[in-house]
Amino acid sequence: MISSSTAGFSPHSSPSLALANPLQGGGRSGWRGLGVAAALFLPLALLLLGLHWQAEGLRQALLDPKLAPALRTATEDLLGLLAWGGWLAILAQVVGLVTGLAWWRRRVQRPLEEMTGIFADLSQGRGNLAQELPLAAGQELSALAGNYNGFARKLREIIGKVRNMSVSIAIESAKSAKQVKDSAALAKEQGVLAQSVLAASTEATSAIDNVNRNTQAINASTRDNLDRARGSLADMRAINLKVQGIGDRLSNFSTTVVGLSNNSESIKQIVQLIKGISDQTNLLALNAAIEAARAGEAGRGFAVVADEVRHLAEKVNTATDEISQKITGMIDLVQKTTRETAEINQDATHTREVIDKSAQQFAGMVRDFEHTGAQLDEITSAVEQLSATNLRVYEAVQKTHELSSGVAKLLDGSTRSSADLSQATEQAQELLAQFVLGKGAFDTVVAQVEKARDAMRATIEAMLAQGMNVFDRNYQPIAGTKPQKFRTAYDEAFARQLQPAYDALVNDIRGGTYALCTDENGYAPTHNAKFSQPVTGNYEKDLLASRDKRMFNDPTGLRSAKNTHPFLLQTYSRDTGEILNDLSMPIHVGGRHWGCLRVGFDPSTLLER
């Protein structure tokens, strides 16, 4: 017997045990009724047994031949009365039994049959938990009905909470799936970048090694050139000293030549003096010869002397002319030598200046070579450090690439797990939806969508009856549309006849976002008015506002389109970034699966409190 304190549902109680004996609790009156019937039946049965025993005794007495005729006649009359009494008792028993059975059926069996029907529906997963057993006054099983009603209310509460939990799980699963998808995309991008960096690092390593080798070769060559430059600088300085010595000697030689030129001028002057003397002597000799000729014979000897003196003067004059010519030529040569010596001295001075300048430049070049060598040493050291650092970077990038690949694999596993969790949640929601709670957002939305689906199915069947090919799968691409749009034989008819119903359904459902019919391939011939705007050519704008005549063949869209169960509730991330619930119901037209009605709404719509 279940007391009132145990009539409610507890997680640790067993509904099957609580309802196993339909005569417990409220069924006591049923047993009491059967007891009354049994109490009425038992005395009659004993009476019949006693009458039968008495009749048998009388029949045995009638077999006695000594029995008096009068007594025999009285005994036979008594047996007749007993027979009629027995039949009357049997009739009374039958009437009582029928009356008891009728009472049993009305009081016990019929309520039990109602309960059995409810329990049968529940056991087959199509129960209406909103249905409660009536608590009629005087009903024998009212306590059992009350216990069941309490159990049903508790079960409705539990199923409502489980639905909310499943919706919350589905929402978080969709968010997690979106985050995992975004993370996977970033991980893949990171992997690609890591691969690029790895390749670049490999190339950089090769380039750095090449630079290192070239730097070392340049450093060695620079050292050799530095040594040669130092030797050349020393040679140039030695040459400069020699050129300076040559210049000094040329200066001395120039001084000597100048002195020689001066002496030659002096000799020339002396020669000119001698020539003058010779000319005067010649003139005197001529005058003496003239005077000797005047003297006659007395001056003949003087004339001879004068003539000799004149001849001597002529010879001296001739010699003087030759000497003068020689000296003039020598002076010219000395002057030329002086000029050339001056030019040589000037060239030597210029050469010394050039060599000195070159020596200074060579000294600067040697210093530059030394500085370059020091820099090359630093560069070589830096390149070696860079090579070591790049090797560590290469190893780190390689490790990053391996980790990125591992993260990508883990995220792929997370994606599959999210998909499995989403599918399990959808299955749980489908199982829970088999029970009607009679109230709440879930039942309300399902009822609204089912009613709209039936009306739209009737419209599509009417189109089919009018000869329209609603099963046209020859999708004709519309040029210049991105995302791609398609035309079919029935898209304009759907836009005229079903788009108003789409918009009305979205307005009726709290948090409604979209409502549309898609064929089994995910093709949507039309959409809500706000999502059926003309194409602008702007991809981002058209993606949001021009969604009619598109093929929604993403996993969510295809599952909705191909689903043939009573309904499918999915939670997913839309291509516009929103997290939505998508409730779809299959549409069968002319006995064939045509597609589905999809309704999207805010997941909070189903989160009952």
C-alpha positions, 0 to 999 in steps of 0.5 A: 500500500502506497501512503500519501507521503510516498505518492510523489515521484522520487529519483530512487523510487520505481514507477513500475513497482509503484504501479505494478499492483493496480489494486493497492491503495485505492483498490482496497474498495475493489477487494471489498466489493469482491468480498461482498460478492463472495460473502453473498455467494458462499451462503447460497453455495452452502445452502445448495449443498445442504439442500443437495444433501437433504435431497440425496437423503430423501431419495435414499429414503424413497428407495425403502420399500417399507415406506408408507405411500402417504409418506412417499408422496409427501417426500416426493413433494418435498423433493420437488420443492427442494429442486425448485429452491435449488434452481432459485438459489442457482438463479440468485447466484448467477444474478449476484455474480453478473451484478458483481462482475458489472460492478467490478467492471465499472469500478475497477476494470474500466479505470485500469484499462484507461491507465493501461492505455496511457502506460502503453502509450508511454512505453512506446514513446508516444505518450501525452504526459499532459493527460491526467487521470480524473479524480471522480468522487467515489472512484475506487482508484482515485488514490492510484490516479492521484499518484499517477498524476503526481508522477506525471507532473514530476516527470513533466518537470524533469523532462522540461529541465532535461530539455532545457539542459539539452538546449543549453548543451547544444548551444554551448556545443555549437559555440564550442564547435565554432570556436574549435573551427575558428581555432582549427583554421587559425592552427592550420594557418599557423601551420602554414605560416610555420611551414613557410617560416620553416622553409624560410629558416632553411633557406636562411640557414643555407644563406647564412652558411653561404654568407659565413663562408663568403665572409670568411673568404673575404676576411682571408682575402682582406687580410692578404690584401692588407698584407700586400697593401702594407708591403706596397705602402712600405715600397711606396714610402721607400720610392718616395724617399728615393724620389725625394733624394732624386729631387735633392740631387736634381736641385743640386744639379740645377744649382751646378747648371746655373753656376755653369751657365753663369760661368759660361756667360762670364767666359762669353763676356771675356771672349767678347772682351778678347774679341773687342781687343782683337778688333782694336788690335786689328784696327791698330794693325791696320792703322800701323800698316797705313802709317808704315806705308806712309813712312815708306821704306823706313816703315816697311819693317813696322808694316810687316810687324803690323801685318803680322799683328793684323793676321794674329788679330784676325786669327784671334778674332776668328778663334774668338768667334768660334769660342763665342759660338761654342760658348753660345751653343754651350750656354744654349745647352746649359739653358736647355739643361737648366730648363729641362732640369727645372722641368725634371725637378718639377716633375720629380716634385710632382711625382714626390707629391703624387707618391706622398699623396698615394702613400697617404691614400695607401696608408688610409686604405691600409687603415680602412683595410684594417678597419674592414678586417676588424669589421669582417671579424665582427661580422664573421663572429656575428654571422656565426652567432646568427647561424647558431641563433638561426639553428635554434630558431629553426629547431623552435620553428620545427617544433612549432610546426610539429605542435601546430600539426598536433594541435590541428589533429587535436582540434580535428578530434575536438570537432568530431567530438563536438559533432558527436555531442551535437548529434547525441544532444539532437537524439536526446531532444528527439527522444524527449520530444516524443512526450507531450508536456502540454505546455512550455516553449518547446511544445509551443514551437513544435506545434507552431512549426508542425501546423505551418508545415502541414499548411505549406505541404498542402500548398505544394501538393496543390501546385503539384496537382496543377501540373507544376514540376515541384520536383525539378532538380535541373538547377539553372545558375543565375549569372553574376550572383555570388553566392551562386543562385539558381532558378527552377520551374517552381521558384517564382510560385514559391515566392508568391504563395509561400513567402508570406507564410514564411514571414508570418511564421517568423513573426509568430515564433518568439525570437524567430529569425528565418523560415523557409522550405528547402528541397532534399538537396538544400535548395531554397527557391525563396526565403523570407522577404528580408532575406530576398533582397535584389543582388547588389554585387557586394558579397558581404551585403548579398550574403546577409540580405539576398539568400533566396534561390541559394543552395544551403548544402552545408552539413546543417542544411543537408541534415535538415533537407534529408531528415525523414524523422518527425522533426530535427532540432539542430543548434549551429553557427550560421554562415553570418556568425549567429548561433541559432536553433534550427527546427526542421520537419520533413515534407512529403508531397505526392507520397515522395519526400520533397524536402523540409521546412526549416525554422531558425530562432534564438536558442533562448526561446527554448530555455524555459525557467 
